[in-house]
Amino acid sequence: MSTKKKISQKDADVQVAIQDSDNAQVKIINSPIDYLEDLLHSGNLEEAAQFLGRIHRLSESAHPVNPHYIFKPVSIGKKTVFDHVPVNEQVSKDYPLKYKANFTIVDQKYSGETKTFDEILEKATINQDEIEINMKDIETWIGDMKIDDEGTLMREAVKSAKWKIMPQELPPPMKIKIVKEDDVDDITIIDYIELSLSDIDNESNVIVFDNSKQASSPHLVTVTINKGSFDKQKTKGKLMEADSKVNISIKEEHQGNVNAIYKLDIFVLNTLRSQNFRLVNLETGEDFVVLKNYNINKEASISKLEEELVFLKKLIKIEKYFNVNFSISEKIEADDHECVEILCSIIEDRSLKGTFDELNLECHSRESLDGLIRYEKQEKFWFMITQSVVIELFGQTITGIESRKEFNNVCLKDPEKAKRKYADMEDGETVKLKFVPGSNNQLTKTFKYVNDEG
């Protein structure tokens, strides 16, 4: 007969008393993790899932703003933390989740700024920069209630995460064209420009748009709009006669572009004539702004511009015909003008008239020299000289050109000297002769483009 003994335990988390166990095995579980592990190891998956669900529901109901918000477990690295989740969209509006942060700007580009934080954000947005910051502390607010939520996602991120302020995405560029106002039909000056926000200057109270990011355009178009005028007018869907200025120039890499210079000169010429321009949205057909004030990076008079435009139109025609692209020099020489006239005469199939003071020829045989001396005795002395010509113009070389020069009336400048040279001439010797105008000094020059294949 067994004797019962009294069992006494003190200072234990779990009090267990076993009497007459008859060698039974006892396993003590004193935490939810141990209990879940035991269920999983014993194959009680359904019971384990139900247990997890109870824990999850418990964590949800434990939120300080329950039933409006619940805790949702989130993994961050190897840790699991909780995040605040509203139960529906309306709750998120009635009790908005907000964070108040204390941080310093690490980014050297912006850390030295003396402007306001809003202005720093504007600059970063325009440049599409990410601003690196050092997050020191963060407070969680739901509605007007401050939440003590140590161990949540945001509070844990303060300790371990790298923080950056991401720029707000800029809207796509506005596609516009610049048109000149006309009584009958508007005339397009520059057809396709992509304007993007490039600066907001709060001190000057202006907003600046430009197309500096548009690689396809040789022109740099900058539109400066009074901020107050812009804010007032943008609510109407378009800007009409806003207080604005435009500046058009040629980008550095396109300084010698003929077509770009031509369009800029057209714009400048019409501004000097006090012509109004409109920037028209190509997608909507509506006016973006009407321009009446201009900043022009070019000093010019109307007469000089008109003269330059005539020259540029010739170059555009030559580029198209000969399939070349010129890069115009800042200083245009007399030889450049002569080359342009020659190439235009080929395109227009016409001869060039001119005069001459003298003609120098070389004779390489006694027979040819004798013929020139005898021919000099006749009343009319006519020459035609043909040769191949190579044109070098504004960085381009045009070959395959034949030149024909017709001298209508010439005579030997010194016949007696030519006769003496004939008398002393030996085979293989070269004799130079000089001819001067006879009864007139007219010269006709004809150029043909044969090209390299023919």
Salt bridges, closest charged atoms under 4 A:
ASP38 OD1 - LYS27 NZ 3.37
GLU60 OE2 - HIS56 NE2 2.83
GLU89 OE2 - LYS93 NZ 3.77
GLU113 OE2 - LYS123 NZ 3.00
ASP129 OD2 - LYS109 NZ 2.82
GLU130 OE1 - LYS164 NZ 3.39
GLU139 OE2 - LYS146 NZ 3.46
ASP149 OD2 - HIS84 NE2 2.73
ASP149 OD1 - ARG155 NH1 3.07
GLU150 OE1 - ARG155 NH2 2.80
GLU150 OE2 - LYS159 NZ 2.84
GLU156 OE1 - LYS79 NZ 3.24
ASP186 OD2 - ARG278 NH1 2.80
ASP231 OD1 - LYS234 NZ 3.71
GLU241 OE1 - LYS292 NZ 3.67
ASP265 OD1 - LYS298 NZ 2.60
GLU283 OE2 - LYS175 NZ 3.73
ASP287 OD1 - ARG278 NE 2.84
GLU306 OE2 - ARG273 NH2 2.53
GLU308 OE2 - LYS298 NZ 3.30
GLU341 OE2 - LYS314 NZ 2.66
GLU341 OE1 - ARG350 NH2 3.81
GLU348 OE2 - LYS317 NZ 2.80
GLU348 OE1 - ARG350 NE 2.41
ASP349 OD1 - LYS448 NZ 2.84
GLU358 OE1 - LYS434 NZ 3.89
GLU362 OE1 - HIS364 NE2 3.85
ASP370 OD2 - ARG374 NE 2.76
GLU406 OE2 - ARG404 NE 3.31
GLU416 OE2 - LYS419 NZ 3.53
